[in-house]
Amino acid sequence: MDPYIFGAFALAYLGLLIWSVNKQRHWTLMSVILLVMLALVYDNGILAVGSLIGEGALLEGLNAARFWLHALVTPTLILFSLGAMRQAGIEWAQKSWAALLFWAAAIAAVVVEYTTVLSGLKLEKSESYGVLSYSSAEEASGPPAMILIVLAALLVAGIFLAWKAGSWWMLAGTVAMTIGSMFNPDIPSDAATNLFELILIASLAVTKVKMEDKETGNTEAAAPVRE
């Protein structure tokens, strides 16, 4: 059943990506969400079709790329957080020290993921609920440090957006993702819990679109009327 669930997630992310691109107003730091969506289409897609590709070097290489994309792309959500606050006009987020702080956090998250996961990564065949993939031979101990850094940045931005801009989407999605990652439900699926990740990304996509639409509306309202 899990291959179908991962396939559904891949299609959902693809739909979000197409919708977000169609709604794109201009390129800002928030545009990194498009790259994250594309990486998630790949990630879920490979898990969905792993059993069709079959065991071997090809599937192992495709799964290795999943780990690298996760390490390099997921931390860009920290930059999304900064971009969202800047788009909302939050004063301190406009400061150069804020940019330095968030860029440093994003780089640190990549370094942490490389040090704790990618460095010396060994993949082994894994079969679970119909999904054939290659995963790390070492069991993870506790929540990934990189994810904690990313969630911390999203939570800070979500709180400020809700408080200063009246936009609750980002905060709601981050809280849902945080709570969802704490539970390990006893269900016959490894894919179902990824629903919380989809909820998070959808909430960020809606945040981006609504904030850009609001800015466009304000700009049009402020434009002089020509006769």
C-alpha positions as CSV (number, residue, x, y, z in Angstrom):
1,M,0.0,0.0,0.0
2,D,2.8,2.4,0.8
3,P,4.0,2.7,-2.8
4,Y,0.6,4.1,-3.7
5,I,0.7,6.5,-0.7
6,F,4.2,7.8,-1.7
7,G,2.9,8.1,-5.3
8,A,-0.1,10.2,-4.1
9,F,2.3,12.4,-2.1
10,A,4.5,12.9,-5.2
11,L,1.5,13.9,-7.2
12,A,0.3,16.2,-4.4
13,Y,3.7,18.0,-4.3
14,L,3.7,18.2,-8.1
15,G,0.3,19.9,-7.9
16,L,1.5,22.3,-5.3
17,L,4.5,23.1,-7.4
18,I,2.5,23.8,-10.5
19,W,0.0,25.9,-8.5
20,S,2.8,27.9,-6.8
21,V,4.7,28.5,-10.1
22,N,1.4,29.8,-11.7
23,K,0.9,32.1,-8.8
24,Q,4.5,33.3,-8.7
25,R,4.7,37.1,-8.6
26,H,8.4,37.8,-8.3
27,W,11.5,36.0,-7.1
28,T,12.3,36.4,-3.4
29,L,13.8,34.2,-0.7
30,M,10.4,32.6,-0.4
31,S,10.8,31.2,-3.9
32,V,13.1,28.5,-2.5
33,I,9.9,26.6,-1.6
34,L,9.7,25.7,-5.3
35,L,13.0,23.9,-5.0
36,V,11.9,22.1,-1.9
37,M,8.7,20.9,-3.6
38,L,10.7,19.7,-6.6
39,A,13.0,17.7,-4.3
40,L,9.9,16.2,-2.5
41,V,8.4,15.1,-5.8
42,Y,11.6,13.3,-6.5
43,D,11.9,11.8,-3.0
44,N,8.4,10.4,-2.9
45,G,8.5,9.4,-6.5
46,I,11.6,7.2,-6.1
47,L,10.0,5.5,-3.0
48,A,6.8,4.9,-5.0
49,V,8.6,3.3,-8.0
50,G,11.4,1.5,-6.2
51,S,9.9,-1.9,-6.5
52,L,9.4,-1.3,-10.3
53,I,13.0,-0.3,-10.8
54,G,14.3,-3.3,-8.8
55,E,17.2,-4.0,-6.6
56,G,20.6,-2.9,-7.9
57,A,23.1,0.0,-8.4
58,L,20.6,2.2,-10.2
59,L,18.1,2.2,-7.4
60,E,20.9,2.6,-4.8
61,G,22.2,5.7,-6.7
62,L,18.7,7.2,-7.0
63,N,18.2,6.7,-3.2
64,A,21.6,8.2,-2.5
65,A,20.4,11.4,-4.3
66,R,17.4,11.5,-2.0
67,F,19.8,11.9,1.0
68,W,21.9,14.6,-0.7
69,L,18.8,16.5,-1.8
70,H,17.4,16.4,1.8
71,A,20.7,17.7,3.2
72,L,21.1,20.5,0.7
73,V,17.5,21.6,0.0
74,T,15.6,21.2,3.2
75,P,17.8,23.9,5.1
76,T,16.7,26.5,2.5
77,L,13.4,26.6,4.4
78,I,15.3,28.7,6.9
79,L,15.8,31.3,4.2
80,F,12.1,30.9,3.4
81,S,11.4,31.9,7.0
82,L,13.5,35.1,6.6
83,G,11.9,35.9,3.3
84,A,8.4,35.5,4.7
85,M,9.1,37.9,7.6
86,R,10.6,40.4,5.2
87,Q,7.6,40.2,2.9
88,A,5.4,40.8,5.9
89,G,7.3,44.0,6.7
90,I,8.6,42.7,10.1
91,E,11.2,45.4,11.0
92,W,14.0,43.3,12.6
93,A,14.0,40.9,9.7
94,Q,15.1,43.7,7.3
95,K,18.3,44.2,9.3
96,S,21.6,42.9,7.9
97,W,22.3,41.0,11.1
98,A,19.1,39.0,10.6
99,A,20.2,38.0,7.1
100,L,23.5,37.0,8.5
101,L,21.9,35.0,11.3
102,F,19.5,33.1,9.0
103,W,22.1,32.4,6.3
104,A,24.5,31.1,9.0
105,A,21.7,28.9,10.4
106,A,21.0,27.5,6.9
107,I,24.7,26.7,6.3
108,A,25.0,25.3,9.8
109,A,22.1,23.0,9.1
110,V,23.7,21.7,5.9
111,V,27.0,21.1,7.8
112,V,25.2,19.3,10.6
113,E,23.4,17.0,8.2
114,Y,26.6,16.2,6.3
115,T,28.5,15.5,9.5
116,T,25.8,13.4,11.1
117,V,24.3,11.6,8.1
118,L,26.1,12.0,4.8
119,S,29.7,11.6,6.0
120,G,30.4,7.9,5.8
121,L,26.9,7.1,4.7
122,K,26.4,3.5,3.9
123,L,23.2,2.3,2.2
124,E,21.6,-1.0,2.5
125,K,18.5,-2.6,0.8
126,S,15.3,-2.0,2.7
127,E,11.9,-3.5,2.1
128,S,8.9,-2.3,4.1
129,Y,5.2,-2.4,3.3
130,G,5.8,-2.9,-0.4
131,V,8.5,-0.2,-0.7
132,L,11.9,-1.2,-2.0
133,S,14.6,1.4,-1.3
134,Y,18.1,1.8,0.0
135,S,18.4,3.5,3.4
136,S,21.1,4.2,5.9
137,A,22.6,1.1,7.5
138,E,22.9,3.0,10.8
139,E,19.8,3.6,12.9
140,A,19.0,7.2,13.7
141,S,19.3,8.1,17.4
142,G,16.7,10.8,18.2
143,P,15.3,13.5,16.0
144,P,17.6,14.8,13.2
145,A,19.5,17.9,14.4
146,M,19.1,19.5,11.0
147,I,15.3,19.2,11.1
148,L,15.2,20.7,14.6
149,I,17.1,23.8,13.3
150,V,14.8,24.2,10.4
151,L,11.7,23.8,12.5
152,A,13.0,26.3,15.0
153,A,13.4,28.9,12.2
154,L,9.9,28.2,10.8
155,L,8.4,28.4,14.3
156,V,10.0,31.8,15.0
157,A,8.8,33.1,11.6
158,G,5.4,31.6,12.0
159,I,4.9,33.3,15.4
160,F,5.9,36.7,14.0
161,L,3.7,36.3,11.0
162,A,0.7,35.4,13.1
163,W,1.5,38.2,15.6
164,K,2.5,41.1,13.3
165,A,0.8,40.2,10.0
166,G,-2.2,38.2,11.1
167,S,-1.1,35.2,8.9
168,W,-1.5,31.9,10.8
169,W,-0.9,29.4,8.0
170,M,2.9,29.1,8.5
171,L,2.5,28.7,12.3
172,A,-0.3,26.2,12.0
173,G,1.7,24.1,9.5
174,T,4.9,24.2,11.6
175,V,3.0,23.2,14.8
176,A,1.3,20.3,12.9
177,M,4.6,19.1,11.6
178,T,6.3,19.4,15.0
179,I,3.5,17.5,16.8
180,G,3.3,14.9,14.0
181,S,7.0,14.1,14.2
182,M,6.7,13.3,17.9
183,F,4.3,10.4,17.4
184,N,5.1,7.0,16.0
185,P,1.6,5.5,15.5
186,D,1.2,1.7,15.4
187,I,-0.1,1.5,11.9
188,P,0.9,-0.8,9.0
189,S,2.6,2.0,7.0
190,D,5.8,4.0,7.0
191,A,4.4,6.6,4.5
192,A,1.3,7.8,6.3
193,T,3.2,9.9,8.8
194,N,4.6,11.9,5.9
195,L,1.2,13.6,5.7
196,F,2.4,16.1,8.3
197,E,5.3,17.1,6.0
198,L,2.8,17.7,3.2
199,I,0.7,19.8,5.5
200,L,3.7,21.9,6.4
201,I,4.8,22.5,2.7
202,A,1.2,23.3,1.7
203,S,0.9,25.8,4.6
204,L,4.1,27.5,3.4
205,A,2.9,27.6,-0.2
206,V,-0.4,29.2,0.9
207,T,1.6,31.7,3.0
208,K,3.8,32.7,0.0
209,V,0.8,33.1,-2.4
210,K,-1.4,35.0,0.1
211,M,1.4,37.4,1.1
212,E,2.4,38.1,-2.5
213,D,-1.3,38.6,-3.5
214,K,-1.7,41.0,-0.5
215,E,1.4,43.0,-1.6
216,T,0.2,43.1,-5.2
217,G,-3.2,44.4,-4.0
218,N,-1.6,47.1,-1.9
219,T,0.5,48.2,-4.8
220,E,-2.4,48.4,-7.1
221,A,-4.4,50.4,-4.5
222,A,-1.6,52.8,-4.1
223,A,-1.1,53.4,-7.8
224,P,-2.3,56.7,-9.1
225,V,-5.3,56.8,-11.4
226,R,-4.7,58.0,-14.8
227,E,-7.3,59.5,-17.0
